[in-house]
Structure formats: structure tokens, C-alpha cells
């Protein structure tokens, strides 16, 4: 669990882990130099399973994740975001899948989206089998990292979290793990993801860097899975790359980019005319958050 200035949510996040039906775990928390009462709240829990590490200065999510991975003693790693919370059966059910399936490196679940007051505002149901998940990952990240558990030994084998990425290490890790191993989706709501205007994924200041890193992952996906990509999958991957290149031009907001933006839009529509329908569909899905894949 990585955290930074989450005093409003950290108590519920930790409590949902401590109340797990499976008891033999460690909760590794890396605080990224929070300025609010986050650390004080963490220290209020008197449970020996909690291991708190504090950064002297704010390093960002990427370096903090890498610091956290070095502190892990167990064989399995579950991600628990500091503003989310979990079903008390999450660890038990995910661990059982990993222990009983040698080919499975990563397990996740369905998630529900909640607002600041824990009201349910949407859901994400992933109904794809392993091969379908691998194919979709080649053009978009569909695995909610906040619901993931994976085998540490296999993560280490593929390079674990990338030091070159800051915000999309989760996507990179999923791509690397599923190159030679399998993913299993538990079709139950085991994780509850908080939707916040000030979260990392919503912050406009970080938008450019997120797009850049997404492009890196899309191009890496092409390299990792090149031999397995048929023309259809390659088209989806290339379409996603083109769209994110367009997003990057728009985010830069430079006047001289206007004609480049217009040119790229026309090229995308000409090459991938289906984006017009997909764009409308995506807006509708995001509006109600009832995403079913």
C-alpha cells in the first residue's frame, strides 16, 4: 500500500485489510512524505502485521513502489490502494487461485466504483478468458491494479516494476507477466475503487506524463507480442497508439500544433473510421461507469 495525503481514507483502507478472513499476511505501507495526518492514523493501528516505511521527501509513486517491493517478505503480492477498500474475503479467494494453479501468475476480480462517501456509482465486470485478456492488453489496460494479486517470484523474473515508468508500472507488469503466464479473473466484487477528482488518474497536471507512459507501454506490447499479433490485433494496437499521439498533441496546447492535430485527426478517421462510434460509446460508458467487458 503506497500512500500520500490520504487522511480521509487511509483508516478504512487499512481496516479492510486487517479484517481479512485470511490472517497470515504483512501489510507493507510506504508513505511518500505525507503532509497531513496520514502517518498518525497509520500509527494508531497497533497490529504487528503492519510495516510502515516513510520517505523523507516526496519521491512519487514509481520510486515508492520500487521501494515497497524491496520490503516484501511473502511469496504473493496483493495491491491495496490507500483510498480504496476490499471485501474481507479478497486475500483468501485470490491466494487459493494462485496456490492451486501453477500457470496463473496474476489474479484480479471485479470492482465497484465508490464516491467520497462510499456510495456505489459504477462497476467493472471483466468477463474475458485469459487469451482474450492478453489480446485486449495489447491496445488498452483493462486490469484494475487495485484488485490484483500476483506471484512475487514470477514478477521478479520478468523485471517487476519498471524504473523507467512513474504512473503506469502496473500496465507494464501485467504485459510482462502475461507474456508467458496466465491471468485469472474472480467474478466477484472483491475490491472497491474510490473515484476522486484529485486522484493521480484524474489530475490534469499529470495527464501528459500518463499519455507518454501509455504510449511507451503500447509500443512495448508490440515488441513483446509481435509474433502473436495477427493483422486485427496489430490494427487495434496501432489505432491506440495513433489516438494517444493525438491526445499528446492536444495536451501540449501549442498553437503551431493546430494543423498537426487537424492532420492527425483526419488521418485517424481515414485509417480507422470506427473511432467515431467508439468515441461516443466510450463517453457513455465513462459517464455512468457501468463498464462491462
PyMOL commands that set and color helices and strands:
alter all, ss='L'
color gray80, all
select helices_A, chain A and resi 10-18+38-43+61-71+90-100+130-137+145-147+152-157+169-177+204-224+226-228+231-252+255-271+275-288
alter helices_A, ss='H'
color red, helices_A
select strands_A, chain A and resi 2-3+27-31+50-54+76-78+85-86+104-114+120-125+149-151+182-194+290-292
alter strands_A, ss='S'
color yellow, strands_A
deselect
rebuild
show_as cartoon
